[in-house]
Structures are given as C-alpha cells and as structure tokens.
Amino acid sequence: MSALSDPRFLLLGGLAVLVVVFLFAWRRAATAASRAPGGGIAVGPDARSDGWTGPPNFYENAVGFVTNFFDTLGIGSFAPTTSLFKLRQVVPDGQIPGTMMIGHTPPVVIQAFIFIVIIAVDPVTLFTMLGGAVLGAWLGAGVVARLPRYRIQVGMGIALLIAAATFVLSIFEIAAVGGEATGLSGANLAIAAAVMFVLGALMTIGIGMYAPTMIVISLMGMNPAVAFPIMMGASAFLMPVAGLRFLKAGRYGLKAALGLAIGGIPAVLIAAFIVSSFPLNVMRWLVVAVVLYAAVLMLRSAARERRGAAGAA
C-alpha cells in the first residue's frame, strides 16, 4: 500500500491541519501577551498577571520532559503535572488545566504521529475507535458532567483493579486475555466504539482514558501495543480543540505551557523508541503497571472528592 493510498495518512493530514490552526492561535495569543503591559494572559478571579518574563526555566522544562516521557509509556501526564506544578506553585490553580491542555498538546500530537505510523492497526478499527472517543467528548460531556464524579471514579478504579488482576492471571497463562490481532469487526468493533464514546466523555471531566483503553483493547483479543495509536490519536484530536478554548479565555500560564512543550517533545521521541521495541510479554506487564497506577490514583481522587463533598455539606 502506497503512502498516498494509506487511510492513516488521511487521518494524519486532518490532524496536521488542526495542529496548524492551534499553533497559529497560540502564537497569536503569545504575541499579544508579550506586548501587553503587565501581561495579558491571566484573567479571572484566581489568575496572576505575570505576562512574558522570558523563556521557561529549568524546572518547567524538566516537568515537561518527565511527564511526557511517562505519558508516552501510557502512564498519563495530567496527574503528575498537576502535582509538580503545585509543589513549586508554578501557576495558580485556576490556570493549571489550561496550561496542561495547551502545553501538552504538541508532545501528544507527536506521539499520535509516531504510534499511528509505526504500530500497525486495522484502519477501520482505528478510525471507528477514534471517532467514538471524539464524539463522546463532543456529545457526551454534558451528560457525564451531571453524574457524581467520585462515584464514576470509584467504579472505574474498581474495574481497573479487577482488570489488572485478570491481566496478571493472563501473563501466567491462568486466564486468556489479549492476543495478536490488530483489528476488530462486527459486534466487537461496535462495542469497542461505544466504550470509547464513554471514555471520550469521561476525559472531558478529567478522568484519563489511557489505562481503560489498554484494557478494552486487550479484552477484545488485540495486541496491547495497538492501544497506543488509538489512545494517543484520540487525545491528539481532543486536546487542540480544548486548548483553543483556553487560549481564547486566557486561562493558562504562557511560560509554563511552553516549558511543557519544549521539554516534552524530546521526551516523546526517546520514550516512543522504547515502547516500540518492547516484546509482547513486557508490554503486558507495562499494561498491568499502568492500570494499577491509574486505579490507585482514581480511588484516591474519589476519596478526596467524597471528603470534600461531605465537608461542604
């Protein structure tokens, strides 16, 4: 199959157009911020008008490198970035979501390009599952946002723990999970797309989709490596759109976002090489580690939200 006739390149072409629009909007916003007296990017009650104070410092670049390195391994970048930003008070809390969404977009887009090219996925499966996630984020977010967040987190956390246990049994050949397939069809594809719709909606309220996507892929009998182009591709389409909204609102830290992008891009290139060279059994252990990490994080966040809700009541 030639490059021009490969459906994946149509997908990447659309993503490239979206990224160009995003980068142009970011450059325009950054230029306006650098010229505004006193800074022009921080608005809102908890914003800080720092303006442009020079290039990102070592800490901001290091956060970008470390979090995007582990993001490429499937760990996710938002939770560790939030913790590291809070540790040094890099930006006000109200600017953290926008800073992460904008700053992590370039590395995630590079992840998508790399994994969609180097890991073979049936094009119909790839397009269908990506479409399900994007539609979920677009259409399902309003419904999901009305659900009790901590209950969703508890349910997801328990499900991930069960899935991790099942995966361990599979590794020791006690249960059958995962396989070598690179695509789905029929009812299995429809079910997978429906699950991705739900995961896309959950992502809009801050519940990560990486670990659940790995589980869905493996339970459907596919090679766990196939999860990477699917989950990175979904994030690559969702994040620039969300980032444009934060750029318009001005609720982000310009210097910190640049640090995430500058530090994150080389980290992605290094980590992608590591992931692509993993044998299947090592990939399965990586999935177990990622899923356990996500489950613990999910249950801990649920407990905090539950305590917060009880205190408010």
BABA-207485 format. One record per residue (C-alpha): residue number from 1; residue in three letters; x, y, z. Coordinates in steps of 0.5 Angstrom, whole numbers. Layout:
// residues N
<node num="NUM" residuo="ALA" x="X" y="Y" z="Z"/>
...
//
This chain:
// residues 313
<node num="1" residuo="MET" x="0" y="0" z="0"/>
<node num="2" residuo="SER" x="3" y="7" z="-2"/>
<node num="3" residuo="ALA" x="3" y="12" z="3"/>
<node num="4" residuo="LEU" x="-2" y="16" z="-1"/>
<node num="5" residuo="SER" x="-7" y="11" z="-1"/>
<node num="6" residuo="ASP" x="-6" y="9" z="6"/>
<node num="7" residuo="PRO" x="-12" y="12" z="10"/>
<node num="8" residuo="ARG" x="-8" y="13" z="16"/>
<node num="9" residuo="PHE" x="-5" y="19" z="12"/>
<node num="10" residuo="LEU" x="-11" y="22" z="11"/>
<node num="11" residuo="LEU" x="-12" y="22" z="19"/>
<node num="12" residuo="LEU" x="-5" y="25" z="20"/>
<node num="13" residuo="GLY" x="-7" y="30" z="15"/>
<node num="14" residuo="GLY" x="-13" y="32" z="18"/>
<node num="15" residuo="LEU" x="-9" y="32" z="25"/>
<node num="16" residuo="ALA" x="-4" y="37" z="22"/>
<node num="17" residuo="VAL" x="-9" y="42" z="19"/>
<node num="18" residuo="LEU" x="-12" y="42" z="26"/>
<node num="19" residuo="VAL" x="-5" y="43" z="30"/>
<node num="20" residuo="VAL" x="-3" y="49" z="25"/>
<node num="21" residuo="VAL" x="-9" y="52" z="27"/>
<node num="22" residuo="PHE" x="-8" y="51" z="34"/>
<node num="23" residuo="LEU" x="-1" y="53" z="34"/>
<node num="24" residuo="PHE" x="-3" y="60" z="30"/>
<node num="25" residuo="ALA" x="-8" y="61" z="35"/>
<node num="26" residuo="TRP" x="-2" y="60" z="41"/>
<node num="27" residuo="ARG" x="3" y="64" z="37"/>
<node num="28" residuo="ARG" x="-2" y="70" z="36"/>
<node num="29" residuo="ALA" x="-4" y="69" z="44"/>
<node num="30" residuo="ALA" x="3" y="69" z="46"/>
<node num="31" residuo="THR" x="5" y="75" z="42"/>
<node num="32" residuo="ALA" x="-1" y="79" z="45"/>
<node num="33" residuo="ALA" x="1" y="77" z="52"/>
<node num="34" residuo="SER" x="8" y="79" z="51"/>
<node num="35" residuo="ARG" x="6" y="86" z="48"/>
<node num="36" residuo="ALA" x="1" y="88" z="53"/>
<node num="37" residuo="PRO" x="4" y="92" z="59"/>
<node num="38" residuo="GLY" x="3" y="88" z="66"/>
<node num="39" residuo="GLY" x="2" y="82" z="62"/>
<node num="40" residuo="GLY" x="-5" y="80" z="58"/>
<node num="41" residuo="ILE" x="-6" y="72" z="59"/>
<node num="42" residuo="ALA" x="-8" y="72" z="66"/>
<node num="43" residuo="VAL" x="-16" y="73" z="67"/>
<node num="44" residuo="GLY" x="-21" y="71" z="72"/>
<node num="45" residuo="PRO" x="-21" y="71" z="80"/>
<node num="46" residuo="ASP" x="-15" y="67" z="81"/>
<node num="47" residuo="ALA" x="-11" y="69" z="76"/>
<node num="48" residuo="ARG" x="-4" y="72" z="76"/>
<node num="49" residuo="SER" x="-2" y="77" z="71"/>
<node num="50" residuo="ASP" x="6" y="75" z="70"/>
<node num="51" residuo="GLY" x="6" y="77" z="63"/>
<node num="52" residuo="TRP" x="12" y="75" z="59"/>
<node num="53" residuo="THR" x="18" y="74" z="63"/>
<node num="54" residuo="GLY" x="23" y="71" z="59"/>
<node num="55" residuo="PRO" x="24" y="63" z="57"/>
<node num="56" residuo="PRO" x="22" y="57" z="61"/>
<node num="57" residuo="ASN" x="26" y="56" z="67"/>
<node num="58" residuo="PHE" x="30" y="49" z="68"/>
<node num="59" residuo="TYR" x="24" y="47" z="73"/>
<node num="60" residuo="GLU" x="19" y="48" z="68"/>
<node num="61" residuo="ASN" x="22" y="45" z="62"/>
<node num="62" residuo="ALA" x="24" y="39" z="67"/>
<node num="63" residuo="VAL" x="17" y="38" z="68"/>
<node num="64" residuo="GLY" x="15" y="38" z="61"/>
<node num="65" residuo="PHE" x="21" y="32" z="60"/>
<node num="66" residuo="VAL" x="19" y="28" z="66"/>
<node num="67" residuo="THR" x="11" y="28" z="65"/>
<node num="68" residuo="ASN" x="11" y="27" z="57"/>
<node num="69" residuo="PHE" x="16" y="21" z="58"/>
<node num="70" residuo="PHE" x="12" y="17" z="62"/>
<node num="71" residuo="ASP" x="6" y="20" z="58"/>
<node num="72" residuo="THR" x="9" y="16" z="52"/>
<node num="73" residuo="LEU" x="9" y="10" z="56"/>
<node num="74" residuo="GLY" x="2" y="10" z="58"/>
<node num="75" residuo="ILE" x="2" y="13" z="65"/>
<node num="76" residuo="GLY" x="-1" y="20" z="63"/>
<node num="77" residuo="SER" x="1" y="27" z="64"/>
<node num="78" residuo="PHE" x="-4" y="31" z="68"/>
<node num="79" residuo="ALA" x="-4" y="28" z="75"/>
<node num="80" residuo="PRO" x="4" y="28" z="75"/>
<node num="81" residuo="THR" x="4" y="35" z="72"/>
<node num="82" residuo="THR" x="-1" y="38" z="77"/>
<node num="83" residuo="SER" x="3" y="35" z="83"/>
<node num="84" residuo="LEU" x="9" y="38" z="80"/>
<node num="85" residuo="PHE" x="6" y="45" z="79"/>
<node num="86" residuo="LYS" x="3" y="45" z="86"/>
<node num="87" residuo="LEU" x="10" y="43" z="89"/>
<node num="88" residuo="ARG" x="13" y="50" z="87"/>
<node num="89" residuo="GLN" x="7" y="54" z="85"/>
<node num="90" residuo="VAL" x="9" y="55" z="78"/>
<node num="91" residuo="VAL" x="2" y="58" z="76"/>
<node num="92" residuo="PRO" x="-4" y="59" z="80"/>
<node num="93" residuo="ASP" x="-9" y="53" z="81"/>
<node num="94" residuo="GLY" x="-14" y="56" z="76"/>
<node num="95" residuo="GLN" x="-9" y="56" z="71"/>
<node num="96" residuo="ILE" x="-7" y="49" z="71"/>
<node num="97" residuo="PRO" x="-12" y="46" z="67"/>
<node num="98" residuo="GLY" x="-11" y="51" z="61"/>
<node num="99" residuo="THR" x="-3" y="51" z="62"/>
<node num="100" residuo="MET" x="-3" y="43" z="61"/>
<node num="101" residuo="MET" x="-8" y="42" z="56"/>
<node num="102" residuo="ILE" x="-4" y="48" z="52"/>
<node num="103" residuo="GLY" x="3" y="46" z="54"/>
<node num="104" residuo="HIS" x="2" y="38" z="53"/>
<node num="105" residuo="THR" x="-2" y="39" z="46"/>
<node num="106" residuo="PRO" x="5" y="39" z="42"/>
<node num="107" residuo="PRO" x="8" y="33" z="45"/>
<node num="108" residuo="VAL" x="2" y="29" z="45"/>
<node num="109" residuo="VAL" x="1" y="30" z="37"/>
<node num="110" residuo="ILE" x="8" y="28" z="36"/>
<node num="111" residuo="GLN" x="6" y="21" z="40"/>
<node num="112" residuo="ALA" x="0" y="20" z="36"/>
<node num="113" residuo="PHE" x="4" y="21" z="29"/>
<node num="114" residuo="ILE" x="9" y="17" z="31"/>
<node num="115" residuo="PHE" x="5" y="11" z="34"/>
<node num="116" residuo="ILE" x="0" y="11" z="28"/>
<node num="117" residuo="VAL" x="6" y="10" z="23"/>
<node num="118" residuo="ILE" x="10" y="5" z="27"/>
<node num="119" residuo="ILE" x="5" y="1" z="30"/>
<node num="120" residuo="ALA" x="0" y="-3" z="25"/>
<node num="121" residuo="VAL" x="-7" y="-2" z="27"/>
<node num="122" residuo="ASP" x="-13" y="-4" z="22"/>
<node num="123" residuo="PRO" x="-15" y="3" z="19"/>
<node num="124" residuo="VAL" x="-23" y="1" z="20"/>
<node num="125" residuo="THR" x="-22" y="0" z="27"/>
<node num="126" residuo="LEU" x="-17" y="6" z="28"/>
<node num="127" residuo="PHE" x="-22" y="11" z="25"/>
<node num="128" residuo="THR" x="-28" y="8" z="29"/>
<node num="129" residuo="MET" x="-25" y="8" z="36"/>
<node num="130" residuo="LEU" x="-22" y="15" z="35"/>
<node num="131" residuo="GLY" x="-29" y="17" z="32"/>
<node num="132" residuo="GLY" x="-32" y="14" z="38"/>
<node num="133" residuo="ALA" x="-28" y="18" z="43"/>
<node num="134" residuo="VAL" x="-28" y="25" z="39"/>
<node num="135" residuo="LEU" x="-36" y="24" z="39"/>
<node num="136" residuo="GLY" x="-36" y="22" z="46"/>
<node num="137" residuo="ALA" x="-32" y="28" z="48"/>
<node num="138" residuo="TRP" x="-37" y="33" z="44"/>
<node num="139" residuo="LEU" x="-43" y="30" z="45"/>
<node num="140" residuo="GLY" x="-43" y="26" z="52"/>
<node num="141" residuo="ALA" x="-39" y="31" z="56"/>
<node num="142" residuo="GLY" x="-46" y="35" z="58"/>
<node num="143" residuo="VAL" x="-49" y="28" z="61"/>
<node num="144" residuo="VAL" x="-43" y="26" z="64"/>
<node num="145" residuo="ALA" x="-41" y="32" z="68"/>
<node num="146" residuo="ARG" x="-48" y="32" z="71"/>
<node num="147" residuo="LEU" x="-46" y="25" z="74"/>
<node num="148" residuo="PRO" x="-43" y="25" z="81"/>
<node num="149" residuo="ARG" x="-35" y="25" z="80"/>
<node num="150" residuo="TYR" x="-33" y="21" z="86"/>
<node num="151" residuo="ARG" x="-38" y="15" z="84"/>
<node num="152" residuo="ILE" x="-35" y="15" z="77"/>
<node num="153" residuo="GLN" x="-28" y="15" z="80"/>
<node num="154" residuo="VAL" x="-30" y="9" z="85"/>
<node num="155" residuo="GLY" x="-33" y="5" z="79"/>
<node num="156" residuo="MET" x="-27" y="6" z="75"/>
<node num="157" residuo="GLY" x="-22" y="5" z="80"/>
<node num="158" residuo="ILE" x="-25" y="-2" z="82"/>
<node num="159" residuo="ALA" x="-26" y="-4" z="75"/>
<node num="160" residuo="LEU" x="-19" y="-3" z="73"/>
<node num="161" residuo="LEU" x="-16" y="-7" z="79"/>
<node num="162" residuo="ILE" x="-20" y="-13" z="77"/>
<node num="163" residuo="ALA" x="-17" y="-12" z="70"/>
<node num="164" residuo="ALA" x="-10" y="-11" z="73"/>
<node num="165" residuo="ALA" x="-11" y="-18" z="77"/>
<node num="166" residuo="THR" x="-14" y="-21" z="70"/>
<node num="167" residuo="PHE" x="-8" y="-19" z="67"/>
<node num="168" residuo="VAL" x="-3" y="-22" z="72"/>
<node num="169" residuo="LEU" x="-7" y="-29" z="71"/>
<node num="170" residuo="SER" x="-6" y="-28" z="63"/>
<node num="171" residuo="ILE" x="1" y="-27" z="64"/>
<node num="172" residuo="PHE" x="2" y="-33" z="68"/>
<node num="173" residuo="GLU" x="-3" y="-37" z="63"/>
<node num="174" residuo="ILE" x="-8" y="-38" z="68"/>
<node num="175" residuo="ALA" x="-13" y="-34" z="64"/>
<node num="176" residuo="ALA" x="-14" y="-32" z="57"/>
<node num="177" residuo="VAL" x="-13" y="-24" z="56"/>
<node num="178" residuo="GLY" x="-10" y="-20" z="50"/>
<node num="179" residuo="GLY" x="-8" y="-23" z="43"/>
<node num="180" residuo="GLU" x="-4" y="-21" z="37"/>
<node num="181" residuo="ALA" x="-10" y="-18" z="33"/>
<node num="182" residuo="THR" x="-9" y="-11" z="30"/>
<node num="183" residuo="GLY" x="-17" y="-10" z="29"/>
<node num="184" residuo="LEU" x="-24" y="-11" z="30"/>
<node num="185" residuo="SER" x="-30" y="-13" z="26"/>
<node num="186" residuo="GLY" x="-38" y="-13" z="27"/>
<node num="187" residuo="ALA" x="-40" y="-13" z="34"/>
<node num="188" residuo="ASN" x="-34" y="-13" z="38"/>
<node num="189" residuo="LEU" x="-32" y="-6" z="34"/>
<node num="190" residuo="ALA" x="-39" y="-3" z="35"/>
<node num="191" residuo="ILE" x="-38" y="-5" z="43"/>
<node num="192" residuo="ALA" x="-31" y="-2" z="43"/>
<node num="193" residuo="ALA" x="-33" y="4" z="39"/>
<node num="194" residuo="ALA" x="-39" y="5" z="45"/>
<node num="195" residuo="VAL" x="-34" y="4" z="50"/>
<node num="196" residuo="MET" x="-29" y="9" z="47"/>
<node num="197" residuo="PHE" x="-35" y="14" z="47"/>
<node num="198" residuo="VAL" x="-36" y="14" z="54"/>
<node num="199" residuo="LEU" x="-28" y="14" z="55"/>
<node num="200" residuo="GLY" x="-28" y="21" z="51"/>
<node num="201" residuo="ALA" x="-34" y="24" z="55"/>
<node num="202" residuo="LEU" x="-30" y="22" z="62"/>
<node num="203" residuo="MET" x="-24" y="25" z="59"/>
<node num="204" residuo="THR" x="-27" y="32" z="59"/>
<node num="205" residuo="ILE" x="-28" y="32" z="66"/>
<node num="206" residuo="GLY" x="-21" y="30" z="68"/>
<node num="207" residuo="ILE" x="-22" y="22" z="68"/>
<node num="208" residuo="GLY" x="-16" y="19" z="64"/>
<node num="209" residuo="MET" x="-17" y="15" z="58"/>
<node num="210" residuo="TYR" x="-10" y="11" z="57"/>
<node num="211" residuo="ALA" x="-11" y="5" z="62"/>
<node num="212" residuo="PRO" x="-18" y="4" z="61"/>
<node num="213" residuo="THR" x="-16" y="4" z="53"/>
<node num="214" residuo="MET" x="-11" y="-1" z="54"/>
<node num="215" residuo="ILE" x="-16" y="-6" z="58"/>
<node num="216" residuo="VAL" x="-21" y="-5" z="52"/>
<node num="217" residuo="ILE" x="-16" y="-7" z="47"/>
<node num="218" residuo="SER" x="-13" y="-13" z="51"/>
<node num="219" residuo="LEU" x="-20" y="-16" z="53"/>
<node num="220" residuo="MET" x="-22" y="-15" z="46"/>
<node num="221" residuo="GLY" x="-17" y="-20" z="44"/>
<node num="222" residuo="MET" x="-12" y="-15" z="41"/>
<node num="223" residuo="ASN" x="-5" y="-14" z="42"/>
<node num="224" residuo="PRO" x="-4" y="-9" z="48"/>
<node num="225" residuo="ALA" x="1" y="-5" z="43"/>
<node num="226" residuo="VAL" x="-5" y="-3" z="39"/>
<node num="227" residuo="ALA" x="-8" y="1" z="45"/>
<node num="228" residuo="PHE" x="-2" y="7" z="44"/>
<node num="229" residuo="PRO" x="-4" y="9" z="37"/>
<node num="230" residuo="ILE" x="-11" y="9" z="39"/>
<node num="231" residuo="MET" x="-11" y="13" z="46"/>
<node num="232" residuo="MET" x="-5" y="18" z="43"/>
<node num="233" residuo="GLY" x="-9" y="19" z="37"/>
<node num="234" residuo="ALA" x="-16" y="21" z="41"/>
<node num="235" residuo="SER" x="-12" y="25" z="45"/>
<node num="236" residuo="ALA" x="-9" y="29" z="40"/>
<node num="237" residuo="PHE" x="-15" y="31" z="37"/>
<node num="238" residuo="LEU" x="-19" y="33" z="43"/>
<node num="239" residuo="MET" x="-13" y="37" z="46"/>
<node num="240" residuo="PRO" x="-12" y="42" z="41"/>
<node num="241" residuo="VAL" x="-20" y="44" z="41"/>
<node num="242" residuo="ALA" x="-20" y="44" z="48"/>
<node num="243" residuo="GLY" x="-13" y="48" z="48"/>
<node num="244" residuo="LEU" x="-16" y="53" z="43"/>
<node num="245" residuo="ARG" x="-22" y="55" z="48"/>
<node num="246" residuo="PHE" x="-17" y="56" z="54"/>
<node num="247" residuo="LEU" x="-13" y="61" z="49"/>
<node num="248" residuo="LYS" x="-19" y="65" z="48"/>
<node num="249" residuo="ALA" x="-20" y="65" z="55"/>
<node num="250" residuo="GLY" x="-13" y="67" z="57"/>
<node num="251" residuo="ARG" x="-13" y="62" z="63"/>
<node num="252" residuo="TYR" x="-6" y="59" z="62"/>
<node num="253" residuo="GLY" x="1" y="60" z="64"/>
<node num="254" residuo="LEU" x="5" y="62" z="58"/>
<node num="255" residuo="LYS" x="12" y="61" z="60"/>
<node num="256" residuo="ALA" x="10" y="54" z="64"/>
<node num="257" residuo="ALA" x="6" y="52" z="58"/>
<node num="258" residuo="LEU" x="12" y="53" z="53"/>
<node num="259" residuo="GLY" x="16" y="49" z="58"/>
<node num="260" residuo="LEU" x="12" y="43" z="58"/>
<node num="261" residuo="ALA" x="12" y="43" z="50"/>
<node num="262" residuo="ILE" x="20" y="45" z="50"/>
<node num="263" residuo="GLY" x="21" y="39" z="55"/>
<node num="264" residuo="GLY" x="16" y="34" z="53"/>
<node num="265" residuo="ILE" x="18" y="34" z="45"/>
<node num="266" residuo="PRO" x="25" y="30" z="46"/>
<node num="267" residuo="ALA" x="22" y="26" z="52"/>
<node num="268" residuo="VAL" x="17" y="23" z="47"/>
<node num="269" residuo="LEU" x="22" y="22" z="42"/>
<node num="270" residuo="ILE" x="26" y="18" z="47"/>
<node num="271" residuo="ALA" x="20" y="14" z="50"/>
<node num="272" residuo="ALA" x="17" y="12" z="43"/>
<node num="273" residuo="PHE" x="23" y="8" z="41"/>
<node num="274" residuo="ILE" x="23" y="5" z="48"/>
<node num="275" residuo="VAL" x="16" y="3" z="47"/>
<node num="276" residuo="SER" x="16" y="1" z="40"/>
<node num="277" residuo="SER" x="22" y="-4" z="42"/>
<node num="278" residuo="PHE" x="18" y="-8" z="48"/>
<node num="279" residuo="PRO" x="16" y="-15" z="47"/>
<node num="280" residuo="LEU" x="9" y="-17" z="48"/>
<node num="281" residuo="ASN" x="10" y="-20" z="55"/>
<node num="282" residuo="VAL" x="14" y="-14" z="57"/>
<node num="283" residuo="MET" x="8" y="-10" z="54"/>
<node num="284" residuo="ARG" x="3" y="-14" z="58"/>
<node num="285" residuo="TRP" x="7" y="-12" z="65"/>
<node num="286" residuo="LEU" x="7" y="-5" z="63"/>
<node num="287" residuo="VAL" x="0" y="-5" z="62"/>
<node num="288" residuo="VAL" x="-1" y="-8" z="69"/>
<node num="289" residuo="ALA" x="3" y="-3" z="72"/>
<node num="290" residuo="VAL" x="0" y="3" z="68"/>
<node num="291" residuo="VAL" x="-7" y="0" z="70"/>
<node num="292" residuo="LEU" x="-5" y="-1" z="78"/>
<node num="293" residuo="TYR" x="-3" y="6" z="78"/>
<node num="294" residuo="ALA" x="-9" y="9" z="75"/>
<node num="295" residuo="ALA" x="-13" y="5" z="79"/>
<node num="296" residuo="VAL" x="-10" y="8" z="86"/>
<node num="297" residuo="LEU" x="-10" y="15" z="83"/>
<node num="298" residuo="MET" x="-17" y="14" z="81"/>
<node num="299" residuo="LEU" x="-19" y="11" z="88"/>
<node num="300" residuo="ARG" x="-15" y="17" z="92"/>
<node num="301" residuo="SER" x="-18" y="22" z="88"/>
<node num="302" residuo="ALA" x="-25" y="19" z="89"/>
<node num="303" residuo="ALA" x="-24" y="19" z="97"/>
<node num="304" residuo="ARG" x="-21" y="26" z="97"/>
<node num="305" residuo="GLU" x="-28" y="29" z="93"/>
<node num="306" residuo="ARG" x="-32" y="25" z="98"/>
<node num="307" residuo="ARG" x="-29" y="28" z="104"/>
<node num="308" residuo="GLY" x="-29" y="35" z="100"/>
<node num="309" residuo="ALA" x="-37" y="34" z="99"/>
<node num="310" residuo="ALA" x="-38" y="32" z="106"/>
<node num="311" residuo="GLY" x="-35" y="38" z="109"/>
<node num="312" residuo="ALA" x="-38" y="42" z="104"/>
<node num="313" residuo="ALA" x="-45" y="39" z="106"/>
//
